[in-house]
Amino acid sequence: GQANAQLGVMKMVGNDTKDYSLGFGGFLKAGFPVSDGSDVTLEIGADIFILNDGSDYTDGTAMCPLKAGYRYTLNGTGEGFYLEPQVGYNIYGVTSMLDDQGYNVDLKYHGLILAAGAGYLFSIGNVPFDINLRYETVMAHGGSNNLVSLGITKSFSFGKRDNGN
């Protein structure tokens, strides 16, 4: 199998998100080949968004998503451009913010996650990289948190790789 560690930069989009600065996230992702150009993926991550509401950057939203996906390379080789729909569950989410009286409030939530991603897989030397763009919606508080993320991934292998020799 192969695992990826990714760092990404994210932006909340939609209603009531103008006070959020850029968010940051990281995740570990494992891919399990189902054909030459396709993988089933499993991913766990952590995303943090800081809220600029005058609270000295202590307020914001944190999420811990667990997602499964299907990564399909368009040319069927496992490299180049790909599409990756994902579905998952937000294991833990919390939004900390000031209420109308200036008190700190923590709203915890869980919820379904739907994501659509696209990216480009390439190698420098023998090291695989992945640049990707993703739109994600996380159901929360009867509404949803929507975000766009841009990420870069460096892959590393675990276990024995069969090169067909």
C-alpha positions in Angstrom: 0.0 0.0 0.0 0.9 3.6 -0.1 0.3 6.4 2.3 0.4 10.2 1.9 1.0 13.0 4.3 -0.5 16.2 3.2 -0.4 19.8 4.3 -3.1 22.1 2.8 -4.4 25.7 3.0 -8.2 26.1 3.1 -10.8 28.8 2.9 -14.3 28.7 4.4 -16.8 29.8 1.8 -20.5 30.6 2.1 -22.7 32.4 4.6 -21.1 34.0 7.7 -17.5 33.0 6.8 -16.0 36.4 6.0 -14.5 36.6 9.5 -12.5 33.4 9.0 -8.9 33.7 8.0 -7.2 31.0 5.9 -7.4 27.6 7.5 -4.7 25.0 7.7 -5.0 21.2 7.7 -3.1 18.1 7.5 -4.0 14.5 6.9 -2.8 11.0 6.3 -4.2 9.2 3.4 -3.8 5.6 2.2 -4.6 4.4 -1.3 -5.5 0.8 -2.2 -5.3 0.1 -6.0 -8.4 -1.4 -7.6 -7.1 -1.1 -11.2 -4.1 0.4 -13.0 -5.5 3.9 -12.8 -7.8 3.9 -9.8 -7.5 3.7 -6.0 -9.9 3.4 -3.2 -8.7 6.0 -0.6 -9.0 6.3 3.2 -8.1 9.5 4.8 -8.1 11.0 8.4 -7.3 14.6 9.0 -7.4 17.7 11.1 -8.5 21.2 9.9 -8.2 24.4 11.9 -9.8 27.8 10.9 -9.2 30.9 13.0 -12.0 33.3 13.5 -11.1 37.0 13.5 -13.7 38.2 16.0 -11.5 40.2 18.3 -10.7 37.3 20.6 -6.9 37.3 20.0 -7.2 34.3 17.6 -8.5 31.9 20.2 -11.8 31.4 18.4 -12.5 29.4 15.4 -13.5 26.0 14.1 -11.6 22.7 14.3 -12.7 19.5 12.5 -11.4 15.9 12.4 -12.7 14.3 9.2 -12.6 10.7 8.3 -13.3 10.1 4.6 -13.3 7.3 2.0 -12.9 8.1 -1.7 -12.4 6.8 -5.2 -9.4 8.4 -7.0 -9.6 7.9 -10.8 -6.8 9.0 -13.1 -8.1 10.2 -16.4 -5.4 8.6 -18.5 -5.7 5.3 -16.6 -2.0 5.2 -15.6 -2.1 6.2 -12.0 -0.3 9.5 -12.8 -1.5 12.8 -14.3 -4.9 14.4 -13.8 -7.4 12.7 -11.5 -10.9 13.1 -10.0 -11.8 12.0 -6.5 -15.2 12.1 -5.0 -15.2 11.4 -1.2 -17.8 10.7 1.5 -17.1 10.6 5.2 -18.0 11.6 8.7 -16.7 14.4 10.9 -15.6 12.5 14.0 -15.1 15.6 16.0 -15.9 19.3 15.3 -16.0 22.3 17.6 -16.6 26.0 16.9 -15.5 28.4 19.6 -16.8 31.9 19.4 -18.0 34.9 21.4 -21.7 35.1 22.1 -23.6 38.4 22.1 -22.6 39.0 25.8 -18.9 38.5 25.0 -18.7 35.0 26.6 -16.9 32.2 25.0 -19.1 29.4 23.6 -18.0 26.0 22.3 -20.4 24.4 19.8 -19.6 20.7 19.3 -20.8 18.9 16.2 -20.6 15.8 14.1 -21.8 15.3 10.6 -21.8 13.8 7.2 -19.0 15.0 4.8 -19.3 15.2 1.0 -16.3 16.2 -1.0 -15.3 16.5 -4.6 -11.6 16.8 -5.6 -9.4 17.0 -8.5 -5.6 16.9 -8.8 -2.5 16.1 -10.6 -0.1 13.2 -9.7 3.5 13.4 -10.8 7.0 12.3 -9.7 10.3 14.1 -9.1 12.9 11.4 -9.3 11.3 8.5 -7.5 9.2 10.6 -5.2 5.5 10.9 -6.0 3.7 14.2 -5.4 0.1 15.2 -5.6 -1.3 18.8 -6.1 -5.0 18.9 -5.5 -8.0 21.2 -5.1 -11.1 20.1 -3.2 -14.5 21.4 -2.3 -16.0 20.0 0.8 -19.2 20.4 2.7 -19.6 19.3 6.4 -23.1 19.1 7.8 -23.2 21.0 11.1 -25.8 22.8 13.4 -28.6 22.2 10.9 -26.5 23.9 8.2 -23.1 23.2 6.8 -19.5 24.3 6.8 -18.3 24.7 3.2 -14.6 24.9 2.4 -12.2 24.9 -0.6 -8.8 23.5 0.0 -5.5 23.5 -2.0 -3.1 20.9 -1.0 0.3 19.4 -1.8 1.1 15.8 -0.9 4.3 13.8 -0.7 3.8 10.1 -0.8 5.7 7.4 1.1 5.3 3.7 0.8 4.8 1.2 3.5 5.3 -2.6 3.3 6.7 -4.4 0.3 5.8 -3.1 -3.1 5.5 -5.7 -5.9 7.2 -4.2 -9.0 6.4 -7.3 -11.1 10.0 -8.6 -11.1 
